[in-house]
Amino acid sequence: MARSENDYIRAYELYKRSAGIHSYHEFRKWIPTAPPETQDLFFLGLPQVEPIVLEEEAGFDLAFKTPKIEILDDDRVTFSSGATSSQQELRHDLVPICAVRRLAQRYTMGAAKHGDYNYRTGLGDEAFVRDRMNHITEHWQKFLLYGSAVDDNLAAVMWGISILMEMETTIEGHQLLAKIRSEAR
C-alpha cells in the first residue's frame, strides 16, 4: 500500500512514545525494516483525513490545513517563509481553556477516587475498555437528557475519549481497539 509523507508523519507522532523511537528520521529508517504486519499496525489507526478543496493558498498544505513544512534529515523543519525550527510546534493556544480545565477536573476526581494513573493499568484490558465505551455512551445520553447540571457529562465523555486516544498510542491498546472495531462490524 502506498503511503504519503503525511501518513508517515502522523504515524510517527501517534506512536513515537510506544515504539521507543526518538526522531522522525529514525522512524523513517526503521519502518521499512519492520515486518509487514507491524507496518500495517502503525498505519491502521490513523484517522482518515479528507482533503479540503480550496483555492491554492501560498504556504499551506490544504489537505490538512497546516503550514507546509519540509522535514530535514536532522529533524529540523523549514517553513515556507524560510524560517527553521527543531520541530513543528502544536497549536495548544487553539484548545479552549474551559475544555482543558473541565477535563483536568475529571482526571483530578478520578485520581482522588482511584489513584493517580489508575486508568493506565486497564489500557490493555478488554473489559475495562468496553466499560470506558459504555461510560462515554452513558454520559452522552445523560447530557442529552439533563445537560451538565448535576454532573459534568461532557467532560466525562471527553475523559473517556481521551483514554481511548491514549490507548491508540500503545501497541497493545491499538490491537485491542482493532479487535473491538472488527467485532462491531
C-alpha positions in Angstrom: 0.0 0.0 0.0 1.4 3.4 -1.0 1.6 5.8 1.9 2.0 9.6 1.7 4.6 11.5 3.7 1.8 12.9 5.8 0.8 9.3 6.7 4.4 8.7 7.9 4.5 12.0 9.9 1.1 11.2 11.5 2.1 7.6 12.4 5.4 8.8 13.9 3.5 11.4 16.0 1.0 8.9 17.1 3.3 6.1 18.1 6.7 7.6 18.9 6.3 7.0 22.7 5.3 3.4 22.5 7.8 2.5 19.7 10.8 3.9 21.6 11.8 5.8 18.5 13.2 9.3 19.2 13.2 11.0 15.9 11.2 11.1 12.7 14.4 10.3 10.7 14.9 7.2 12.9 11.3 6.2 12.3 11.6 6.5 8.5 14.7 4.3 8.6 13.1 1.7 10.9 9.6 1.3 9.4 10.7 -0.4 6.1 12.7 -3.0 8.1 9.7 -3.9 10.3 7.6 -7.0 9.4 4.6 -6.1 7.2 2.1 -6.8 10.0 3.9 -4.4 12.2 4.0 -1.8 9.5 0.2 -2.2 9.0 -0.3 -1.8 12.7 1.4 1.6 12.7 -0.9 2.9 9.9 -4.1 1.0 10.8 -5.3 3.5 13.4 -4.5 6.7 11.5 -7.7 8.8 11.3 -8.8 9.3 7.7 -8.4 12.9 6.8 -10.4 14.1 3.8 -8.6 16.6 1.6 -10.1 20.1 1.6 -10.7 21.5 -1.8 -9.8 25.3 -1.8 -8.0 27.7 -4.0 -4.3 27.4 -3.6 -3.0 29.3 -0.6 0.7 30.0 -0.5 2.4 28.3 2.3 -0.3 25.9 3.4 -0.9 22.2 2.9 -4.6 22.4 2.1 -5.2 18.7 2.7 -4.5 19.1 6.4 -4.9 22.9 6.9 -1.4 23.1 8.4 1.6 25.2 7.3 3.7 23.5 4.7 6.9 22.2 6.1 9.9 20.3 4.8 11.3 17.7 7.1 15.1 17.8 7.0 17.3 14.8 7.9 18.4 16.2 11.2 14.8 16.6 12.4 14.7 20.4 11.7 11.8 21.7 9.7 11.9 24.6 7.2 8.7 26.6 6.9 7.6 28.3 3.7 9.0 31.6 4.9 12.5 30.1 5.2 12.4 30.0 9.0 13.6 26.8 10.6 12.8 25.1 13.8 13.8 21.9 15.6 10.3 20.6 15.5 6.8 21.7 14.4 5.0 23.1 17.4 1.5 22.1 18.2 -1.1 24.9 18.5 -2.1 24.5 22.1 -3.3 28.1 22.1 -6.2 26.9 19.9 -7.6 24.5 22.6 -10.3 26.2 24.6 -9.0 26.6 28.2 -12.5 25.7 29.6 -12.3 22.3 27.9 -8.8 21.7 29.4 -9.9 22.8 32.9 -13.0 20.6 32.8 -11.0 17.6 31.6 -8.4 18.2 34.3 -11.2 18.3 36.9 -12.4 15.0 35.7 -8.9 13.5 35.9 -8.5 15.0 39.4 -11.8 13.5 40.5 -10.7 10.1 39.2 -7.3 10.3 40.8 -8.8 11.1 44.2 -11.2 8.1 43.9 -9.0 5.5 42.2 -5.4 6.8 42.4 -3.1 8.7 40.0 -2.9 7.0 36.6 -5.1 4.1 37.7 -6.7 4.0 34.3 -3.4 3.2 32.6 -3.4 -0.3 34.2 -6.5 -1.1 32.2 -5.4 0.1 28.8 -4.9 -3.5 27.6 -7.9 -5.0 29.5 -10.8 -5.6 27.1 -13.5 -5.5 29.9 -12.0 -2.1 31.1 -12.0 -0.7 27.6 -15.6 -1.8 26.9 -16.6 -0.2 30.2 -15.0 3.1 29.1 -17.0 2.9 25.9 -20.2 2.3 28.0 -19.1 5.2 30.2 -18.9 7.5 27.2 -22.3 6.4 25.9 -24.0 6.7 29.3 -22.7 10.2 29.9 -23.6 11.3 26.4 -27.2 10.1 26.9 -27.3 11.9 30.3 -26.1 15.1 28.7 -28.8 14.8 26.0 -31.5 14.3 28.7 -30.3 16.5 31.5 -27.3 18.6 30.4 -24.5 19.0 32.9 -26.4 20.4 35.8 -25.7 17.5 38.2 -22.5 16.0 36.7 -20.2 17.4 34.0 -21.4 14.9 31.4 -19.5 16.5 28.5 -16.2 16.4 30.5 -16.9 12.7 31.3 -17.4 12.0 27.6 -14.2 13.9 26.8 -12.3 11.9 29.6 -13.5 8.6 28.1 -12.4 9.6 24.6 -9.0 10.8 25.9 -8.5 7.4 27.4 -9.2 5.7 24.1 -6.9 8.2 22.4 -4.1 7.2 24.8 -4.8 3.6 24.1 -4.1 4.2 20.5 -0.5 5.2 21.4 0.3 1.7 22.7 0.7 -1.4 20.6 -1.4 -3.5 23.0 -4.2 -0.9 23.2 -4.2 -0.4 19.4 -4.6 -4.1 18.9 -7.4 -4.3 21.4 -9.2 -1.4 19.7 -8.8 -3.1 16.3 -10.3 -6.3 17.7 -13.3 -4.4 19.2 -13.8 -2.5 15.9 -13.8 -5.7 13.9 -16.4 -7.3 16.2 -18.6 -4.2 15.8 -18.8 -4.7 12.0 
